[in-house]
Amino acid sequence: MSKIVVVGGGAAGLELVTHLGKSFARNNQHQVVLVEPASHHYWKPRLHEIAAGTFDDELDAVSYLQHAYCNHYQYIQASMNSLDRQAKTIEIRDAQGELSQVEYDYLVIAVGAVSNDFKTQGVSEHCLFLDSASQAKQAWEQINPLLKTKGEHHISIVGAGATGVELAAELAKVSAKLERYREDTKLNISLIEAADRVLPAGPKSMSAKVESALEKLGVNVRTDLRIQRAQDGKLVTASGEIITSDLQIWAAGIKCADWLTQLDGLDTNRINQLKVDATLQTTRDDAIFVIGDSAECPQPDGSFVPPRAQAANQAAGHLAVQLKRLLKGKAIKPFVFHDGGMLVAIGHDYAVGTLMNNKLVLRGRLVRNLYDTIFRLHQRILFGWGRVTALVVLKRVKGSLNPFYKHNIS
Ligand SMILES: Cc1cc2nc3c(=O)[nH]c(=O)nc-3n(C[C@H](O)[C@H](O)[C@H](O)COP(=O)(O)OP(=O)(O)OC[C@H]3O[C@@H](n4cnc5c(N)ncnc54)[C@H](O)[C@@H]3O)c2cc1C
């Protein structure tokens, strides 16, 4: 019997333990362990909905404890700290700060990435982030009082990648919907981007459509604007302009946690991603795999797998199959990412997306349904189609009965 330890239960890690737990449950073939500090799983591309008060916790959050029980893996609520490759152990810290060791035969690291402040002065002290559900909840705790207070309030979002765009659109929609009930409260949203267009990693035609959709929602899109310093309620640009706001949210760039650079000699790149071969095994140790945003994985054309939810899901599915092969003594195959295009939600009833290698840019309500399908596919792996269908129906019913904005309007 082998012990597979997966660290991080996000888009990649949770799908992997689900596949492995189900595969190995019969006859207790192999042991599968998930190490994850949070108690509940939230699909990261929906964190902006938590920050905007439109996320449905009841239907869309997953309890690790319950999921582990139903899918035959062990869940340890703790964070990984360090690694001893010789002893094949990781050190973990639980919520009380207690340290302990977990042994492994195969280790999979899937701890994701966070936004990158590029060491910009004052950002960590004066900006909110959207890298975890707890940070998204903190953001909501500060946005909600603004929505309840008379007057115009200003929110600046730095970084017009998928996170920044989706958050700006969601907040603008919430503000517009609330104005129906109460005319004297308004959020003014500025979306600030250092590149010359929103979604700089996507095709230009998509950027233009997204920018025009944001402007229709009243979002003030400002490109070619680099933030040099953040202060209390102020962002200072490279040209000296001062942008004042009630709240500032940093959603630019990505990097991985610093502790990944101290993992017993494993190789990392300049944004702290662990370097792996095409088989997803680290360049220095074949018993350690890395998937999702925390991996720098080469592709046949010389590029690297992008840090996207779709890539994390594909890598998890691929590795589940390869680990089964490995445990049967068979050779494992390289991971090749198939880019199904990019989709960005602009509120709850509109999205813009690319298909056919970015040749086709689509927008509208149907594209928004396609965007939802990606989340539903993630849920299908976690729960199966039966429960996903029930969740979709329940959501429709709740949506038609409840206000769009989930929290008390007073
Ligand atoms: C607001 C937002 C919107 C986004 N929108 C899109 C989008 O529209 N399309 C798209 O493709 N991508 C989008 N992304 C990116 C996408 O969410 C990520 O690419 C994807 O979640 C990566 O999956 P992952 O499993 O590598 O990491 P994650 O999903 O981030 O999961 C990492 C897990 O590791 C856990 N962890 C962290 N540190 C430790 C530790 N020390 N020990 C144990 N566990 C640890 C975390 O708690 C977390 O559960 C968005 C991201 C954000 C934040």
Ligand as a Chemical Component Dictionary entry (heavy atoms), coordinates in Angstrom:
data_LIG
# 
_chem_comp.id                   LIG 
_chem_comp.type                 NON-POLYMER 
_chem_comp.pdbx_formal_charge   0 
_chem_comp.three_letter_code    LIG 
# 
loop_
_chem_comp_atom.comp_id 
_chem_comp_atom.atom_id 
_chem_comp_atom.alt_atom_id 
_chem_comp_atom.type_symbol 
_chem_comp_atom.charge 
_chem_comp_atom.model_Cartn_x 
_chem_comp_atom.model_Cartn_y 
_chem_comp_atom.model_Cartn_z 
_chem_comp_atom.pdbx_ordinal 
LIG C1  C1  C 0 -10.991 36.295 -7.936  1  
LIG C2  C2  C 0 -10.345 35.332 -8.917  2  
LIG C3  C3  C 0 -10.910 35.159 -10.179 3  
LIG C4  C4  C 0 -10.341 34.252 -11.068 4  
LIG N1  N1  N 0 -10.958 34.081 -12.265 5  
LIG C5  C5  C 0 -10.468 33.151 -13.112 6  
LIG C6  C6  C 0 -11.122 32.924 -14.361 7  
LIG O1  O1  O 0 -12.112 33.583 -14.689 8  
LIG N2  N2  N 0 -10.604 31.957 -15.168 9  
LIG C7  C7  C 0 -9.506  31.205 -14.813 10 
LIG O2  O2  O 0 -9.086  30.316 -15.568 11 
LIG N3  N3  N 0 -8.861  31.426 -13.660 12 
LIG C8  C8  C 0 -9.303  32.376 -12.801 13 
LIG N4  N4  N 0 -8.648  32.591 -11.610 14 
LIG C9  C9  C 0 -7.443  31.781 -11.312 15 
LIG C10 C10 C 0 -7.816  30.389 -10.788 16 
LIG O3  O3  O 0 -8.663  30.536 -9.684  17 
LIG C11 C11 C 0 -6.547  29.627 -10.406 18 
LIG O4  O4  O 0 -5.765  29.460 -11.584 19 
LIG C12 C12 C 0 -6.860  28.245 -9.837  20 
LIG O5  O5  O 0 -7.686  28.325 -8.684  21 
LIG C13 C13 C 0 -5.548  27.525 -9.460  22 
LIG O6  O6  O 0 -5.837  26.325 -8.829  23 
LIG P1  P1  P 0 -4.826  25.729 -7.740  24 
LIG O7  O7  O 0 -5.420  24.447 -7.277  25 
LIG O8  O8  O 0 -3.460  25.726 -8.277  26 
LIG O9  O9  O 0 -4.823  26.776 -6.552  27 
LIG P2  P2  P 0 -6.025  27.273 -5.627  28 
LIG O10 O10 O 0 -7.329  27.038 -6.253  29 
LIG O11 O11 O 0 -5.625  28.644 -5.227  30 
LIG O12 O12 O 0 -5.903  26.306 -4.349  31 
LIG C14 C14 C 0 -4.786  26.317 -3.517  32 
LIG C15 C15 C 0 -5.167  25.664 -2.197  33 
LIG O13 O13 O 0 -3.978  25.475 -1.428  34 
LIG C16 C16 C 0 -4.230  25.799 -0.085  35 
LIG N5  N5  N 0 -2.950  26.162 0.550   36 
LIG C17 C17 C 0 -2.274  27.319 0.433   37 
LIG N6  N6  N 0 -1.148  27.260 1.187   38 
LIG C18 C18 C 0 -1.114  26.031 1.759   39 
LIG C19 C19 C 0 -0.202  25.374 2.658   40 
LIG N7  N7  N 0 0.903   25.968 3.108   41 
LIG N8  N8  N 0 -0.492  24.119 3.043   42 
LIG C20 C20 C 0 -1.617  23.487 2.602   43 
LIG N9  N9  N 0 -2.509  24.067 1.750   44 
LIG C21 C21 C 0 -2.257  25.323 1.354   45 
LIG C22 C22 C 0 -5.227  26.970 -0.178  46 
LIG O14 O14 O 0 -5.951  27.114 1.038   47 
LIG C23 C23 C 0 -6.095  26.533 -1.346  48 
LIG O15 O15 O 0 -7.196  25.773 -0.918  49 
LIG C24 C24 C 0 -9.167  33.516 -10.714 50 
LIG C25 C25 C 0 -8.578  33.718 -9.459  51 
LIG C26 C26 C 0 -9.137  34.627 -8.574  52 
LIG C27 C27 C 0 -8.474  34.848 -7.231  53 
# 
loop_
_chem_comp_bond.comp_id 
_chem_comp_bond.atom_id_1 
_chem_comp_bond.atom_id_2 
_chem_comp_bond.value_order 
_chem_comp_bond.pdbx_ordinal 
LIG C1  C2  SING 1  
LIG C2  C3  SING 2  
LIG C2  C26 DOUB 3  
LIG C3  C4  DOUB 4  
LIG C4  N1  SING 5  
LIG C4  C24 SING 6  
LIG N1  C5  DOUB 7  
LIG C5  C6  SING 8  
LIG C5  C8  SING 9  
LIG C6  O1  DOUB 10 
LIG C6  N2  SING 11 
LIG N2  C7  SING 12 
LIG C7  O2  DOUB 13 
LIG C7  N3  SING 14 
LIG N3  C8  DOUB 15 
LIG C8  N4  SING 16 
LIG N4  C9  SING 17 
LIG N4  C24 SING 18 
LIG C9  C10 SING 19 
LIG C10 O3  SING 20 
LIG C10 C11 SING 21 
LIG C11 O4  SING 22 
LIG C11 C12 SING 23 
LIG C12 O5  SING 24 
LIG C12 C13 SING 25 
LIG C13 O6  SING 26 
LIG O6  P1  SING 27 
LIG P1  O7  DOUB 28 
LIG P1  O8  SING 29 
LIG P1  O9  SING 30 
LIG O9  P2  SING 31 
LIG P2  O10 DOUB 32 
LIG P2  O11 SING 33 
LIG P2  O12 SING 34 
LIG O12 C14 SING 35 
LIG C14 C15 SING 36 
LIG C15 O13 SING 37 
LIG C15 C23 SING 38 
LIG O13 C16 SING 39 
LIG C16 N5  SING 40 
LIG C16 C22 SING 41 
LIG N5  C17 SING 42 
LIG N5  C21 SING 43 
LIG C17 N6  DOUB 44 
LIG N6  C18 SING 45 
LIG C18 C19 SING 46 
LIG C18 C21 DOUB 47 
LIG C19 N7  SING 48 
LIG C19 N8  DOUB 49 
LIG N8  C20 SING 50 
LIG C20 N9  DOUB 51 
LIG N9  C21 SING 52 
LIG C22 O14 SING 53 
LIG C22 C23 SING 54 
LIG C23 O15 SING 55 
LIG C24 C25 DOUB 56 
LIG C25 C26 SING 57 
LIG C26 C27 SING 58 
# 
